[in-house]
Amino acid sequence: QVELVESGGGLVQPGGSLRLSCAASRSILSIYGVGWHRQAPGKQREWVATASNSGVTMYRDSVKGRFTISRDNAKNTVYLQMNNLKPEDTAVYYCATKPRLVSTWDSWGQGTQVTVSS
């Protein structure tokens, strides 16, 4: 497992942008997947995006074209660039890792709050 610390959340107006960062305590080079999940008040946690160590990125439909996930293996950091934010994007955002394609998400950060409101 790896320790993860998110940062970059905050309050933004609809249509605005934020970039979340997730710093890992050790190298993420060998970790298959790094991803972002979110949990809105009163709702279950949902997957948002994944970046594999082969360069493949995947997104849930509601954020495609607006969010971009990237990983900097040299800095052991994962980013989520969020553009054209909507009120429904309001949630606590969590970074997570999965060691292999078929494994579960086994390391989680503490989360960072994103609030989209005018």
C-alpha positions in Angstrom: 0.0 0.0 0.0 0.9 3.7 -0.3 0.0 6.8 1.6 -1.8 9.4 -0.5 -2.4 13.1 0.3 -4.8 15.2 -1.8 -4.8 18.9 -2.2 -6.2 21.6 -4.4 -9.9 21.6 -3.5 -11.9 24.7 -2.8 -14.9 26.8 -3.7 -15.4 27.7 -7.4 -18.2 29.2 -9.5 -19.9 27.2 -12.1 -17.8 27.2 -15.3 -14.6 27.6 -13.3 -11.6 25.3 -13.0 -9.6 23.5 -10.3 -6.6 21.2 -10.4 -6.4 18.5 -7.7 -3.1 16.9 -6.8 -2.4 13.7 -5.0 1.1 13.1 -3.6 2.1 9.5 -3.0 4.6 8.4 -0.3 6.6 6.2 -2.6 7.1 5.5 -6.3 3.9 4.9 -8.3 5.8 3.7 -11.4 4.9 0.1 -10.8 1.3 0.7 -9.7 -1.1 -0.2 -12.4 -3.8 2.3 -11.8 -4.1 5.6 -10.1 -7.5 7.2 -9.9 -9.9 9.7 -8.6 -13.3 9.0 -6.9 -15.8 11.4 -5.4 -18.6 11.3 -2.8 -21.4 13.9 -2.8 -23.5 14.4 0.4 -26.0 11.7 0.8 -24.7 9.6 -2.1 -22.4 6.7 -2.5 -18.8 7.1 -3.6 -18.4 6.9 -7.3 -15.4 6.4 -9.6 -14.4 9.5 -11.7 -11.2 8.7 -13.6 -8.2 6.3 -13.9 -4.8 6.6 -15.4 -2.9 3.4 -16.0 0.9 3.0 -16.0 0.7 2.2 -19.7 -0.8 5.6 -20.5 -4.4 4.7 -20.8 -6.9 7.1 -19.3 -10.6 6.4 -18.6 -13.4 8.6 -17.4 -17.0 8.4 -16.2 -19.3 9.7 -18.9 -20.4 12.8 -16.9 -16.9 14.2 -16.8 -15.6 13.3 -20.3 -14.3 16.4 -22.1 -14.2 18.4 -18.9 -11.8 16.5 -16.6 -8.2 15.3 -17.4 -6.3 12.9 -15.3 -2.5 12.7 -15.5 0.3 11.0 -13.5 3.8 12.2 -13.1 5.7 9.1 -12.1 8.9 11.1 -11.5 7.2 13.2 -8.8 4.9 10.4 -7.5 2.0 12.7 -8.1 -1.4 12.3 -9.8 -3.4 15.3 -11.0 -7.1 15.9 -11.9 -7.6 19.0 -14.0 -11.3 19.9 -13.8 -12.7 22.5 -16.2 -16.2 23.8 -16.8 -17.2 22.7 -13.4 -20.9 22.2 -12.6 -22.8 22.3 -9.3 -23.3 18.5 -9.6 -19.5 18.1 -9.4 -19.6 19.2 -5.8 -18.2 16.4 -3.6 -15.3 15.2 -1.6 -12.7 13.9 -4.1 -10.5 11.0 -3.2 -7.3 9.7 -4.8 -6.7 5.9 -4.8 -4.4 3.3 -6.3 -4.9 -0.3 -7.5 -1.7 -2.4 -7.8 -2.9 -4.5 -10.8 -5.7 -4.4 -13.4 -7.8 -7.0 -11.6 -7.2 -5.8 -8.1 -9.4 -3.5 -6.0 -8.6 0.0 -5.0 -6.5 -0.6 -1.9 -5.0 2.7 -0.9 -7.0 5.9 -0.3 -6.3 9.5 0.5 -8.2 11.5 3.1 -10.1 13.5 0.5 -10.4 17.1 -0.6 -13.6 19.1 -0.8 -14.7 20.6 -4.1 -17.7 23.0 -4.0 -19.2 24.4 -7.1 -21.6 27.2 -6.3 -22.4 30.8 -7.3 
